[in-house]
Amino acid sequence: MNLPNKLTASRFVLTGLFLVAMFSRSPVNDTIALVLFSIAGLTDYFDGKIARERKLITNFGILMDPLADKILTCSAFIALVERGRFDPGTGSALPAVHVEAWMAVLIVARELAITGLRLLAASKGVTLAAERFGKHKTISQITAVIALLVLDAHVEWWPWLREAFGLLLPWFAHLSLWVTVLLTFTSGAIYLWKNRQIYLEDM
């Protein structure tokens, strides 16, 4: 297994560890979740970069790289929905910025629809490449999740860091979340429309 594929495979492991950290209770679990997700996001950048520069593109990477991305980001948004629920037992309130369930549904539905379209195209011998909007969407999703994780984690840090991040962070997290929702919907709609002949001919 070459280096890019190892980085891709590591993203599955990091996703599992990230989810464990998200739902664990410790003084620094949110910070650990933030670090794990950030590392996973970096592997997404470097596996593609190294594969292209060293000409190490393989069928494994073509299939598993986008799958690893989808599992990472979808898991994160679903976990953030769960974390944002009001807990009547403890009386804990919703965080300042939280992921609504419909947002996570939209994100997951988009990823499943595009994956299904690519599988349908592959069954017809057609390869659908990723487009610019899709790449921007992935970057925006990772940015939004990191912003939301920092919003949760910064209370575990030193007081001066809490003050530094506490001023503009809620505003940035809220903006990045809505940008992600809009880009996810728009990129999915554009992709489905541009490749409509793949599924319309079977209707």
Secondary structure, 3 states (H helix, E strand, C coil): CCHHHHHHHHHHHHHHHHHHHHCCCCCCHHHHHHHHHHHHHHHHHHHHHHHHHCCCCCHHHHHHHHHHHHHHHHHHHHHHHHHCCCECCCCECCCCCCCCHHHHHHHHHHHHHHHHHHHHHHHCCCCCCCCHHHHHHHHHHHHHHHHHHHHHHHHHCCHHHHHHHHHHHHHHHHHHHHHHHHHHHHHHHHHHHHCHHHHHCCC
